[in-house]
Amino acid sequence: MIRWKSRKQKIWVANAYGCSRGVFYNYMETIRVLRNKCAHGGCIYRMDFPKGIKRLPADISADCRHNIKGGIDVVRYLLGCISQARKADLENGIHHLVNSIQTPEAKKVVAQASKIECWNILFGRIKNNAYLCSIKSARASIVVASAL
């Protein structure tokens, strides 16, 4: 975790991302937990964030404050503050990954375990008018495929 001595530095960085210090810390903690789960072979499609994710400014819905969708929404928000092109790359990668899930059974398992419903809109943009499960990871797809 980031450890700066100056309170001003902490406030300045948080403000650059449109957050208070507390929200910024919560978002960094969310990313840390997500990163560690991925790096150590965890199954992220049914991941839980026990502390909960702060709703604003990333506009995390109330039912996603403890699951993988909320974690990905935090990453999308912070990435969007840095670069809209990188944010679009992330969204396109997730879209490609979602479409790569072959069976309806696998889609259902991932959607139910991650508390994510299938949508016809992925991150606010219509994608081929298909109903999509909004958040997965390459690791989650492999885990689901091998479980079936």
N, C-alpha and C positions, 0 to 999 in steps of 0.2 A: 504494500500500500504506500501511497505517496506520503512522505513525512517532511513537511517544510516547517521551518521555525517561525516564519513570518505569517501572522494572521492576514496581513494585506495580500500576500502571495496567494494564499488559499482562496480568499474572496475574489481576487482578480481572475484566477483560473475558473472558478465556479461560475462567475458572471459571464465569462467568455462562452460558456455553454448554456447560458440562460437559466442557471440554477442557483439555489442557495448553497452554502457549504454542506449542509446536511443532506440535501438531495443529491448533490454531486458525489458525496461520500457513499451514499446508498447505491448510486449507479455504478461507481467503481467497484464496490463490493459485489454487486450483481455480476459484473463482467468477470471479476476474479473467480467467483464460484463457478460460473459457466466455463471459463477457460480451464480451470482445474478439472472439472468433470470431463471435458473433452480430452485434455492432455493425458489423463490417467485412465482412459478407456471406459469411462462411465457411459451409461445409456441415457442420453439427454431427452429423448422424446417423452419420458415420464418424469422428468426432473422437477424438483420442488425447491422453491426458495422460502425457507421457513420464516425469515425475517419480513418478507414481503417487500415489494418494489414500490417506491413512491410513484403516485399516479401522474403528477405533473412535474415538469413540462413535457414529458414524452407522451402524454395522453394514453397511459396504460389503463385499460378498462378494469373495472373492479374485479371481474372474474379471472383476470390474467395476472394479478399481482403476485401470484405464487407459482406460476408455471413457466414452461419454456417460451411460450409466446410472449409473455411479458419481458423475459430476458432478451429475446431477439428484438423486441420493440425498443429496448434501451440501447442496444447496439446500433439499430437503425437510426435512432434519434441522434446519438452522439456522432455517428459517422456522417449524418446529414449536416451537422454543424461544421464539420471539417470539409466535406466535399460531397456535393450532390451527385457527381459522377460515380464516386465510390459507393454511395448509398444505392444508386441505380444498379451497379454491378452486383451488390449483395442481393438486392431484390430479384434480379435476373437469375442469379445462381440458385436462389431458393426456389424460384419458379421452375427452373430446369430440374432441380432435385425432386420437387413435388411431382412433376410429370413423369419422372423416372420410376416411381413406385408402380409396380405392374398390376398387382391384384387388388380387387376391392377389399378383400379381407385384410391385407396389410395396411391399406389406407384407413380402414375402420379401426384397427388396433392402435395405430399411431394417433389418430384423431381422438379416440376415447381416452387413451392413457395420458395424452398431453393436455386434455381438456380443451381441445381446439375443434371447433366444428368446421365442416367443409363449407367453403364460401365460393361464390362465383366472382369474388373480388379479392385480389391479393394485394395487401398494402394500399388499398384505396384506388387501385387501377384495375380496370377490367382486362383480363388476360384470356383471350381466345374464347370468351364466354363459357369456359369450362368450370365446373365446381371443383375447387381445389382445397386441399387441406393446407392451411397457410404456413405452418412452420415445420421444418424437418432439418436434419443435418445428414451428412453423408454417413456418419457413424450410426445414426438412428435408422437409416434405411437399411444398412447392412445388418444391424441387430434384428430388425423386424423380419427381413428376408430370411435370415438364418433361423429364426424362431418358428417360421411357418413351414 
